[in-house]
Amino acid sequence: MNHKAKSNKKLITMLIAGSVGMFGFGFALVPLYDVLCDQLGINGKTNSTASIYKSMIIDKSRTITVEFMAQIQSDMPWKFEPEMKRMQVHPGELIRTNFKAVNLSSSETVGQAIPSVSPGMGAAYFNKTECFCFNQQRLMAEASAELPLIFFVDPDLPESISTLTLSYTLYNITDRGYVDAIEQGAAK
């Protein structure tokens, strides 16, 4: 084997090893991100399942400002906004509010809302007992819907946090394969 063939073989081996390494790193990114955010206290993720509200003492001596924000992915043909942009709540108090969605297109569309709470340290104390973000939202052409949100702020929220911002980003998942798979599974 000549020098050029050895050099090419070494280069191909390095490229394959690099590709495998990048592929593995891509899989490791999500768990690494979660660990890093947890360690730094910047994890703004909320629970993706319903919390159970147990009757608790409402801290009437303390008021928390909860702000609501709504954003839409660029290809989502909906109008999406909170019923109220800001409210004052007492820790331990069960609160109900709504977001409003309007499908502006001439065809049925499916959306999925992804929540985030800031500051990230406050996310662990923001509990949703019911949320439209737990399920995909399907709207017929030009239809509208009120999307419910029921939540409470844990009384153990650190005193240094007086404002929580709940932000939802709404994604268009109409053309995603898993939406069709869910429908086929439900039809059986």
Rosetta blueprint (number, residue, H / E / L):
1 M L
2 N L
3 H H
4 K H
5 A H
6 K H
7 S H
8 N H
9 K H
10 K H
11 L H
12 I H
13 T H
14 M H
15 L H
16 I H
17 A H
18 G H
19 S H
20 V H
21 G H
22 M H
23 F H
24 G H
25 F H
26 G H
27 F H
28 A H
29 L H
30 V H
31 P H
32 L H
33 Y H
34 D H
35 V H
36 L H
37 C H
38 D H
39 Q H
40 L H
41 G L
42 I L
43 N L
44 G L
45 K L
46 T L
47 N L
48 S L
49 T L
50 A L
51 S L
52 I L
53 Y L
54 K L
55 S L
56 M L
57 I L
58 I L
59 D L
60 K L
61 S L
62 R L
63 T L
64 I E
65 T E
66 V E
67 E E
68 F E
69 M E
70 A E
71 Q E
72 I E
73 Q L
74 S L
75 D L
76 M L
77 P L
78 W E
79 K E
80 F E
81 E E
82 P E
83 E L
84 M L
85 K L
86 R E
87 M E
88 Q E
89 V E
90 H L
91 P L
92 G L
93 E L
94 L L
95 I E
96 R E
97 T E
98 N E
99 F E
100 K E
101 A E
102 V E
103 N E
104 L L
105 S L
106 S L
107 S L
108 E L
109 T E
110 V E
111 G E
112 Q E
113 A E
114 I E
115 P E
116 S E
117 V E
118 S E
119 P L
120 G H
121 M H
122 G H
123 A H
124 A H
125 Y H
126 F E
127 N E
128 K E
129 T E
130 E E
131 C E
132 F H
133 C H
134 F H
135 N L
136 Q L
137 Q E
138 R E
139 L E
140 M L
141 A L
142 E L
143 A L
144 S E
145 A E
146 E E
147 L E
148 P E
149 L E
150 I E
151 F E
152 F E
153 V E
154 D L
155 P L
156 D L
157 L L
158 P L
159 E L
160 S L
161 I L
162 S L
163 T E
164 L E
165 T E
166 L E
167 S E
168 Y E
169 T E
170 L E
171 Y E
172 N E
173 I L
174 T L
175 D L
176 R L
177 G H
178 Y H
179 V H
180 D H
181 A H
182 I H
183 E H
184 Q H
185 G H
186 A H
187 A H
188 K L
